[in-house]
Amino acid sequence: MQAERVTFFALAATMVLLAGCAVTPASPTPPVPADSYCQSLLKPRKKVCILGGVPPASLATDAAALDGAAGVFTVYIVRNNWADPTELVELRSPGVSAVRTLPRTFVRFRLPAGQHVISVDWGRGATQAAVSGVAGEVQYLQLNGWAFWTKRDFNIDKIDRATALQLTRDSKFVGDVGNE
């Protein structure tokens, strides 16, 4: 009886050890371009990346001051909210290129004076905000995202400069739109 128990436990231990060998290896991750920005998700374990187009560090330092420029209407959009889902969101305005964002990022739109519509598109929805300003003016907007189970939603709120500076302190500058 004792020999049967030892044999059973040895067989069970061998099967457990071999089960680890039966797991398929993870596919190699493709290389990420240097001008990209990625964030990791805990569940499911994966990376979400803005592939290409992220401005260099020298431009990010300039943008971190959140200043405007003469001759253009400048809009900073900050995405930093405690309930923000790690999901790519695309911001665009007619006449300029689109830019993608992730949580804890911000972008700068340099637009001609006048009224503009900024569209926000994500996997399951879209919204938009109208902004207007004159040359040399700067406006600050916060892209608020929240997730509850499978429901995701985003909206845009106007914020002041002090709040924008606080929210961008630990954020990554990922887009300079209209400065092509």
C-alpha positions, 0 to 999 in steps of 0.5 A: 500500500505504501509503495502505491502511494509513493508511485501515485505521488511521484506520477502526479508530481511528474505530470504537474512539472510536465504541464508547464512544458505544454504551455505554448510560448508567447509570441515575440513582441514586435519592435516598437519605433523610437517615436512611440509611447506604450503603457502596460495593462494589468488585466489582460496583460498587454501593452497599448501603444501610440505607434509613431508620431510622439514628439521628441523630448526637446519639444515636450519640454517646451510644451510642458510650460503650456504657453501659447504662440503668437499668430495661432489659437492654442488648445491643450488637451490633458487626459488624466483622470482616476477612472480613465480606461487604458484605451487609445482615444483619437483627437482630431479637428478638421484641417489638421492631423489626428493624434492618439492619446492614452491616460496621463498624456497631453496634446497641443493643438495650434489652430487658426483663430476662430471656431473649431470642433475637436472630435474624440473617437474611441473604440465604441463611441465618439463625442465632440467639443467646440472651441473658439479663440483669437490668435495668441489665446490659450485654452485648456481642456481635460479629456475625462474618461471612465470605465465601468465593466465594458462601458467606456465614455469620455467627455471634455471639460474646460479647465484653468491653467493651474489645473492643467499644469498640475495634471500635466506634471506627471504626464507624457506629451504625445502630440503637437497638432497643427505645427507641421 
